Amino acid sequence: MENMNVLVLAYLGDAIYELYIREYLVKYKYDKVGILQNCATHYVSAKAQSKFLLDMLQQQFLTKEECDIVRRARNHKSHKAPKGTSIIVYKNATGLEAMIGYLYLKQQYSRIREMITYIIEKVGN
């Protein structure tokens, strides 16, 4: 898995990340779809994901192995970011998603939950 294409890891990680966030919002926060969707954007957007990743890096929350996956994903050649997003923000978000995809494939679910909890606490602050 260490040599797997990081964009494939990010593709999976994007779905896993969104699922964990949606699960949290449905279980603990809201019961109306419009409110859920609006609240989810505080967690599931390139800008938010970039911010969370940079915070985790600054706080040395990630292991060396996790940092390696993030670095590979951020260094992957990308020439375009989605409209309204800078390439740096997009690459950081891709790094977070790739790391989550990697952890998921390694069946490190408790580590993913630890990261999601960290992120949820950051939004609350």
C-alpha contacts under 8 A as a table, 3 or more apart, distances in Angstrom:
res1	aa1	res2	aa2	distance
1	M	4	M	5.00
1	M	102	Y	7.29
1	M	105	L	7.89
2	E	69	I	7.72
4	M	8	V	7.36
4	M	9	L	7.28
5	N	8	V	5.36
5	N	9	L	6.58
6	V	9	L	4.87
6	V	10	A	6.06
6	V	69	I	7.48
6	V	72	R	6.88
6	V	73	A	5.35
6	V	76	H	7.62
6	V	98	A	5.83
7	L	10	A	4.85
7	L	11	Y	6.01
7	L	73	A	6.99
7	L	94	T	7.59
7	L	98	A	6.81
8	V	11	Y	4.96
8	V	12	L	6.41
8	V	98	A	7.60
9	L	12	L	5.26
9	L	13	G	5.88
9	L	97	E	7.14
9	L	98	A	4.51
9	L	99	M	7.26
9	L	100	I	7.72
9	L	101	G	4.71
9	L	102	Y	5.85
10	A	13	G	4.74
10	A	14	D	5.81
10	A	73	A	7.98
10	A	94	T	5.79
10	A	95	G	7.18
10	A	96	L	7.64
10	A	97	E	4.46
10	A	98	A	3.66
10	A	99	M	7.27
10	A	100	I	7.53
10	A	101	G	5.89
11	Y	14	D	5.41
11	Y	15	A	6.91
11	Y	97	E	7.26
11	Y	98	A	7.31
11	Y	101	G	7.47
12	L	15	A	5.44
12	L	16	I	6.35
12	L	97	E	7.55
12	L	98	A	7.53
12	L	101	G	5.11
13	G	16	I	4.99
13	G	17	Y	5.82
13	G	96	L	7.86
13	G	97	E	4.38
13	G	98	A	5.51
13	G	99	M	7.01
13	G	100	I	4.79
13	G	101	G	3.63
13	G	102	Y	7.33
13	G	104	Y	7.56
14	D	17	Y	5.25
14	D	18	E	6.17
14	D	97	E	5.11
14	D	98	A	7.77
14	D	100	I	7.80
14	D	101	G	7.42
15	A	18	E	5.25
15	A	19	L	6.10
16	I	19	L	5.07
16	I	20	Y	6.26
16	I	100	I	7.26
16	I	101	G	7.06
16	I	104	Y	7.81
17	Y	20	Y	5.28
17	Y	21	I	6.26
17	Y	44	V	7.97
17	Y	97	E	7.08
17	Y	100	I	6.94
17	Y	116	I	7.94
18	E	21	I	5.11
18	E	22	R	5.97
18	E	44	V	6.50
19	L	22	R	5.11
19	L	23	E	5.97
20	Y	23	E	5.07
20	Y	24	Y	6.23
20	Y	113	R	7.92
20	Y	116	I	7.25
21	I	24	Y	5.13
21	I	25	L	6.24
21	I	40	A	7.13
21	I	43	Y	7.23
21	I	44	V	7.80
21	I	116	I	7.38
22	R	25	L	5.09
22	R	26	V	6.05
22	R	36	L	7.82
22	R	40	A	7.04
23	E	26	V	5.26
23	E	27	K	6.01
24	Y	27	K	5.27
24	Y	28	Y	5.81
24	Y	29	K	7.37
25	L	28	Y	5.48
25	L	29	K	4.89
25	L	30	Y	6.06
25	L	36	L	6.67
25	L	39	C	7.99
25	L	40	A	7.61
26	V	29	K	5.96
26	V	30	Y	5.64
26	V	31	D	6.30
26	V	36	L	7.43
27	K	30	Y	7.53
30	Y	35	I	6.88
30	Y	36	L	6.16
31	D	35	I	7.79
31	D	36	L	7.22
32	K	35	I	5.48
32	K	36	L	6.13
33	V	36	L	4.90
33	V	37	Q	6.07
34	G	37	Q	5.24
34	G	38	N	6.25
35	I	38	N	5.11
35	I	39	C	5.99
36	L	39	C	5.17
36	L	40	A	5.96
37	Q	40	A	5.11
37	Q	41	T	6.73
38	N	41	T	5.64
38	N	42	H	7.65
39	C	42	H	5.66
39	C	43	Y	7.62
40	A	43	Y	5.39
40	A	44	V	5.77
41	T	44	V	4.95
41	T	45	S	5.71
41	T	48	A	7.91
42	H	45	S	7.03
42	H	48	A	6.31
42	H	123	V	7.29
43	Y	48	A	5.65
43	Y	49	Q	6.66
43	Y	119	I	7.84
43	Y	120	I	7.90
43	Y	123	V	7.62
44	V	48	A	6.52
44	V	49	Q	6.55
45	S	48	A	5.23
45	S	49	Q	5.99
46	A	49	Q	5.13
46	A	50	S	5.92
46	A	85	T	7.32
46	A	89	V	6.28
46	A	90	Y	5.76
46	A	92	N	7.82
46	A	93	A	5.14
47	K	50	S	5.22
47	K	51	K	6.27
47	K	85	T	7.47
47	K	89	V	6.01
47	K	90	Y	7.64
47	K	93	A	7.35
48	A	51	K	5.10
48	A	52	F	6.24
48	A	93	A	7.99
49	Q	52	F	5.08
49	Q	53	L	6.14
49	Q	92	N	7.25
49	Q	93	A	4.96
49	Q	96	L	6.78
50	S	53	L	5.18
50	S	54	L	6.16
50	S	89	V	5.47
50	S	90	Y	7.29
50	S	91	K	7.91
50	S	92	N	4.76
50	S	93	A	4.69
50	S	96	L	7.46
51	K	54	L	5.25
51	K	55	D	6.16
52	F	55	D	5.12
52	F	56	M	6.19
52	F	119	I	6.35
52	F	122	K	7.80
53	L	56	M	5.09
53	L	57	L	6.18
53	L	92	N	6.71
53	L	93	A	7.33
53	L	95	G	7.80
53	L	96	L	5.99
54	L	57	L	5.08
54	L	58	Q	6.08
54	L	92	N	7.67
55	D	58	Q	5.05
55	D	59	Q	6.07
56	M	59	Q	5.14
56	M	60	Q	6.01
56	M	61	F	5.01
56	M	62	L	6.45
57	L	60	Q	4.99
57	L	61	F	6.19
57	L	62	L	6.41
57	L	67	C	7.95
58	Q	61	F	7.69
60	Q	63	T	7.72
62	L	65	E	8.00
62	L	66	E	5.79
62	L	67	C	6.20
63	T	66	E	5.12
63	T	67	C	6.17
64	K	67	C	5.02
64	K	68	D	6.15
65	E	68	D	5.13
65	E	69	I	6.58
66	E	69	I	5.26
66	E	70	V	6.31
66	E	99	M	6.08
67	C	70	V	5.00
67	C	71	R	6.00
68	D	71	R	5.09
68	D	72	R	6.17
69	I	72	R	5.16
69	I	73	A	6.20
69	I	95	G	7.13
69	I	98	A	6.81
69	I	99	M	5.76
69	I	102	Y	7.75
70	V	73	A	5.14
70	V	74	R	6.09
70	V	92	N	7.81
70	V	94	T	7.97
70	V	95	G	4.29
70	V	96	L	6.42
70	V	98	A	6.74
70	V	99	M	5.98
71	R	74	R	5.14
71	R	75	N	6.02
71	R	95	G	6.95
72	R	75	N	5.16
72	R	76	H	6.15
72	R	95	G	7.70
73	A	76	H	5.22
73	A	91	K	7.04
73	A	94	T	6.30
73	A	95	G	4.89
73	A	98	A	6.54
74	R	91	K	4.80
74	R	92	N	6.06
74	R	94	T	6.81
74	R	95	G	5.51
75	N	91	K	7.78
78	S	81	A	7.57
78	S	87	I	7.90
79	H	87	I	7.80
80	K	87	I	6.66
81	A	85	T	6.01
81	A	86	S	6.24
81	A	87	I	5.16
81	A	90	Y	5.91
82	P	85	T	5.67
82	P	86	S	7.93
82	P	90	Y	7.61
85	T	89	V	6.47
85	T	90	Y	6.44
86	S	89	V	5.32
86	S	90	Y	6.19
87	I	90	Y	4.99
87	I	91	K	6.05
88	I	91	K	5.12
88	I	92	N	6.20
89	V	92	N	5.17
89	V	93	A	6.21
90	Y	93	A	5.16
90	Y	94	T	6.12
91	K	94	T	4.93
91	K	95	G	6.10
92	N	95	G	4.93
92	N	96	L	6.41
93	A	96	L	5.18
93	A	97	E	6.27
94	T	97	E	5.06
94	T	98	A	5.97
95	G	98	A	5.14
95	G	99	M	6.17
96	L	99	M	5.22
96	L	100	I	6.34
97	E	100	I	5.15
97	E	101	G	6.13
98	A	101	G	5.02
98	A	102	Y	6.04
99	M	102	Y	5.03
99	M	103	L	6.18
100	I	103	L	5.09
100	I	104	Y	6.05
100	I	112	I	6.54
101	G	104	Y	5.06
101	G	105	L	6.28
102	Y	105	L	5.28
102	Y	106	K	6.28
103	L	106	K	5.00
103	L	107	Q	6.16
103	L	108	Q	5.17
103	L	109	Y	7.07
103	L	111	R	7.46
103	L	112	I	6.81
104	Y	107	Q	4.91
104	Y	108	Q	5.81
104	Y	109	Y	6.21
104	Y	112	I	7.42
105	L	108	Q	7.62
108	Q	111	R	5.49
108	Q	112	I	6.60
109	Y	112	I	5.03
109	Y	113	R	6.23
110	S	113	R	5.03
110	S	114	E	6.13
111	R	114	E	4.90
111	R	115	M	6.28
112	I	115	M	5.10
112	I	116	I	6.19
113	R	116	I	4.98
113	R	117	T	6.03
114	E	117	T	5.15
114	E	118	Y	6.21
115	M	118	Y	4.96
115	M	119	I	6.19
116	I	119	I	5.02
116	I	120	I	6.06
117	T	120	I	5.08
117	T	121	E	6.13
118	Y	121	E	5.26
118	Y	122	K	6.35
119	I	122	K	5.03
119	I	123	V	6.46
120	I	123	V	5.24
120	I	124	G	6.34
121	E	124	G	5.03
121	E	125	N	6.43
122	K	125	N	5.24
